């Protein structure tokens, strides 16, 4: 993920009709292709198959990607379990109407959810209560329905109910400012008892607000205990309870992703092993999932976010379900027994781990203050059983109990996120052997470290190939020109054995880790150029994903990011559209591409790759013109057997390399489609300046 890599921290201190459509005018109408711009696609000499996993998604909970983003719970710190128990909550008018309030653990709902808010009012008051601020406010839509639920317990006195108000925050109306702003929805909960009881009601918003807030006040005087306060939109993807934010999931599904890698990223590792991501703590009853500080909350002083926690409402079951929903292979990444090497670099002991792996695991969650490597290996074995095991298995039974009787058909598992050095390799080997001993068909994703070259990278790559790792995960964050200059990176990699996963990459417009990075067209078109090199090497590269995926406009830590959103809206960046154009036009078989005069891919800033789509009977040619001038090209379809008369061009272009998209202009840089004529196997086409073009040509091989 945007992990804190050494490199990063060091840098931190189209037819003519289409041209007209794109506003390029007719100035290029008389220009003809030159020999240097002739691209020969060897239709009759097909190469490697394009892996179904070729273009996918990398998810990490950075930039409020989960809580406050993809996971649409509107209440922050709903169970008062964060380290600062009242984080996100403020007493109305400084809690002046309450005689006392405290976060208590006396007779809680459960041992895992063992804190709650106790309010006492000596006299009845409309201000006797608290306000929850949400995640940089609460986004609600007019006519939208939101399920409010809460656990309540009546104490001494005459508290007769709980008043629930959803209201606009308004400028200057912070939580402590008291009631001020339009009421969007209101209800009262009555029938309180002296024992914990869950209450639920649907609120329908009378208006739209990006930064609403939730106000809870006591009816009457006395003591009232409150816990597990939730305000959840009924409009979730597939209308699921505890579902995901519809617009964000749709943006992912629209990409036709081959895989979903989760949950990170550096949060897999944690700043120390106690804070590592433990998947077993993220399944089962949502109210019983124990929150954990997010590794990114204070990583960057220029964007410190002390209120950034993981509630795990979006946990491993939901990740698997999301993968299934969007048609992607799930690729979970697990801790290899190492905390983040840029933080504590804490290591789990290796001694005592046999190559055959530990004993069968218990179906119960565990908390191990001093875990050995055996603990981490057992977690991996149990995860595979959770994903693929039958109902008769301990962990398979847990999946079935959560509502998914069929296996998730897990095929890939990552051992470690972005570790490096001998510490990683000595843990990886017994880990890998244990997984293979029990699940010989599981594909292992291994780490080559955070940098794309250097001694540590070379040693790791060599050793992992010796160990016959199925897939090596390589990461690179660099300036845009690096991506154009390294388009041939994989040309000389071995064609047999271990394959490559370009697991995290993104062009950085300013510097790696800079808060001033932008999702500019220069970055995106450079990535498009680089990706022609991935596609041309489909016999070596089988997975690729841009990183990071999501960012909240008011709560980000890292830039650039592929999809940006606020509490109501979202948009894809130019980088998103580049990825989408590849992932929705992958083809099934790589076709060799040659330039006239044996020019290399990228010479004179012209980049190309091609595939055949045996499902549709089309030849797909991807072309990047990194030039301020239009470029006429000839695509020579060598050996094509049959051609249709019209093709389809999808063009992403901008004269301004600094152009970006935004919430206000989400389609500033976005693809446009146009038909073009096909009259012979020498297809002529004029590429727009600074453009990425996908040509789909009906033709059989």
Rosetta blueprint (number, residue, H / E / L):
1 X L
2 X L
3 X L
4 X L
5 X L
6 X H
7 X H
8 X H
9 X H
10 X H
11 X H
12 X H
13 X L
14 X L
15 X H
16 X H
17 X H
18 X H
19 X H
20 X H
21 X H
22 X L
23 X L
24 X L
25 X L
26 X L
27 X L
28 X L
29 X L
30 X L
31 X L
32 X L
33 X L
34 X L
35 X H
36 X H
37 X H
38 X E
39 X E
40 X E
41 X E
42 X E
43 X E
44 X E
45 X E
46 X E
47 X E
48 X E
49 X E
50 X L
51 X L
52 X L
53 X L
54 X L
55 X E
56 X L
57 X E
58 X E
59 X L
60 X L
61 X L
62 X L
63 X L
64 X L
65 X L
66 X L
67 X E
68 X L
69 X L
70 X L
71 X E
72 X L
73 X L
74 X L
75 X L
76 X L
77 X L
78 X L
79 X L
80 X L
81 X L
82 X L
83 X L
84 X L
85 X L
86 X L
87 X L
88 X L
89 X E
90 X E
91 X E
92 X H
93 X H
94 X H
95 X H
96 X L
97 X L
98 X L
99 X L
100 X E
101 X E
102 X E
103 X E
104 X E
105 X L
106 X L
107 X L
108 X L
109 X L
110 X L
111 X L
112 X L
113 X L
114 X L
115 X L
116 X E
117 X E
118 X E
119 X E
120 X E
121 X E
122 X L
123 X L
124 X L
125 X L
126 X L
127 X L
128 X L
129 X E
130 X E
131 X E
132 X E
133 X L
134 X E
135 X L
136 X L
137 X E
138 X E
139 X E
140 X E
141 X L
142 X L
143 X L
144 X L
145 X E
146 X E
147 X E
148 X E
149 X E
150 X E
151 X E
152 X E
153 X E
154 X E
155 X E
156 X E
157 X E
158 X L
159 X L
160 X L
161 X E
162 X E
163 X E
164 X E
165 X E
166 X E
167 X E
168 X E
169 X L
170 X L
171 X L
172 X L
173 X L
174 X L
175 X H
176 X H
177 X H
178 X L
179 X L
180 X L
181 X L
182 X L
183 X E
184 X E
185 X E
186 X E
187 X E
188 X E
189 X E
190 X E
191 X L
192 X L
193 X L
194 X L
195 X L
196 X L
197 X E
198 X E
199 X E
200 X E
201 X E
202 X E
203 X E
204 X E
205 X L
206 X L
207 X L
208 X L
209 X E
210 X E
211 X E
212 X E
213 X E
214 X E
215 X E
216 X E
217 X E
218 X E
219 X E
220 X L
221 X L
222 X E
223 X E
224 X E
225 X E
226 X E
227 X E
228 X E
229 X E
230 X E
231 X E
232 X E
233 X E
234 X L
235 X L
236 X E
237 X H
238 X H
239 X H
240 X L
241 X L
242 X L
243 X L
244 X E
245 X E
246 X H
247 X H
248 X H
249 X H
250 X H
251 X H
252 X H
253 X H
254 X L
255 X L
256 X L
257 X L
258 X L
259 X E
260 X E
261 X E
262 X E
263 X L
264 X L
265 X L
266 X H
267 X H
268 X H
269 X L
270 X L
271 X L
272 X L
273 X H
274 X H
275 X H
276 X L
277 X L
278 X L
279 X H
280 X H
281 X H
282 X H
283 X L
284 X L
285 X L
286 X H
287 X H
288 X H
289 X L
290 X L
291 X L
292 X E
293 X E
294 X L
295 X L
296 X L
297 X L
298 X L
299 X L
300 X L
301 X H
302 X H
303 X H
304 X L
305 X L
306 X L
307 X L
308 X L
309 X E
310 X E
311 X L
312 X L
313 X L
314 X L
315 X L
316 X H
317 X H
318 X H
319 X H
320 X H
321 X H
322 X H
323 X H
324 X H
325 X H
326 X L
327 X L
328 X L
329 X E
330 X E
331 X E
332 X E
333 X E
334 X E
335 X L
336 X L
337 X L
338 X E
339 X L
340 X L
341 X L
342 X L
343 X L
344 X L
345 X L
346 X L
347 X E
348 X L
349 X L
350 X L
351 X L
352 X L
353 X L
354 X L
355 X L
356 X L
357 X L
358 X L
359 X L
360 X L
361 X L
362 X L
363 X L
364 X L
365 X L
366 X L
367 X L
368 X L
369 X L
370 X L
371 X L
372 X L
373 X H
374 X H
375 X H
376 X H
377 X H
378 X H
379 X H
380 X H
381 X H
382 X H
383 X H
384 X H
385 X H
386 X H
387 X H
388 X H
389 X L
390 X L
391 X L
392 X L
393 X L
394 X H
395 X H
396 X H
397 X H
398 X H
399 X H
400 X H
401 X H
402 X L
403 X L
404 X L
405 X L
406 X L
407 X L
408 X L
409 X L
410 X L
411 X L
412 X E
413 X E
414 X E
415 X E
416 X L
417 X L
418 X L
419 X L
420 X L
421 X H
422 X H
423 X H
424 X H
425 X H
426 X H
427 X H
428 X H
429 X H
430 X H
431 X H
432 X H
433 X H
434 X H
435 X H
436 X H
437 X H
438 X H
439 X L
440 X L
441 X L
442 X L
443 X E
444 X E
445 X E
446 X E
447 X E
448 X L
449 X L
450 X L
451 X L
452 X L
453 X L
454 X L
455 X H
456 X H
457 X H
458 X H
459 X H
460 X H
461 X H
462 X H
463 X H
464 X H
465 X H
466 X H
467 X L
468 X L
469 X L
470 X L
471 X E
472 X E
473 X E
474 X E
475 X E
476 X E
477 X E
478 X E
479 X L
480 X H
481 X H
482 X H
483 X H
484 X H
485 X H
486 X L
487 X L
488 X L
489 X L
490 X L
491 X L
492 X L
493 X L
494 X L
495 X L
496 X L
497 X L
498 X L
499 X E
500 X E
501 X E
502 X E
503 X E
504 X E
505 X E
506 X E
507 X E
508 X L
509 X L
510 X L
511 X L
512 X L
513 X L
514 X L
515 X L
516 X L
517 X L
518 X L
519 X L
520 X L
521 X H
522 X H
523 X H
524 X H
525 X H
526 X H
527 X H
528 X H
529 X H
530 X H
531 X H
532 X H
533 X H
534 X H
535 X H
536 X H
537 X L
538 X L
539 X L
540 X L
541 X E
542 X E
543 X E
544 X E
545 X E
546 X E
547 X L
548 X L
549 X L
550 X E
551 X E
552 X E
553 X L
554 X L
555 X L
556 X L
557 X L
558 X L
559 X L
560 X L
561 X L
562 X L
563 X E
564 X E
565 X E
566 X L
567 X L
568 X L
569 X L
570 X E
571 X E
572 X E
573 X L
574 X H
575 X H
576 X H
577 X H
578 X H
579 X H
580 X H
581 X H
582 X H
583 X H
584 X L
585 X L
586 X L
587 X L
588 X L
589 X E
590 X E
591 X E
592 X E
593 X E
594 X E
595 X E
596 X H
597 X H
598 X H
599 X L
600 X L
601 X L
602 X L
603 X H
604 X H
605 X H
606 X E
607 X E
608 X E
609 X E
610 X E
611 X E
612 X E
613 X E
614 X L
615 X L
616 X L
617 X L
618 X E
619 X E
620 X E
621 X E
622 X E
623 X E
624 X E
625 X E
626 X L
627 X L
628 X L
629 X L
630 X L
631 X E
632 X E
633 X E
634 X E
635 X E
636 X E
637 X E
638 X E
639 X L
640 X L
641 X L
642 X E
643 X E
644 X L
645 X L
646 X E
647 X E
648 X E
649 X E
650 X E
651 X E
652 X E
653 X E
654 X L
655 X L
656 X L
657 X L
658 X L
659 X L
660 X L
661 X L
662 X L
663 X L
664 X L
665 X L
666 X L
667 X L
668 X L
669 X L
670 X L
671 X L
672 X E
673 X E
674 X E
675 X E
676 X E
677 X E
678 X L
679 X L
680 X L
681 X L
682 X E
683 X E
684 X E
685 X E
686 X E
687 X E
688 X L
689 X L
690 X L
691 X E
692 X E
693 X E
694 X E
695 X E
696 X E
697 X E
698 X E
699 X E
700 X E
701 X L
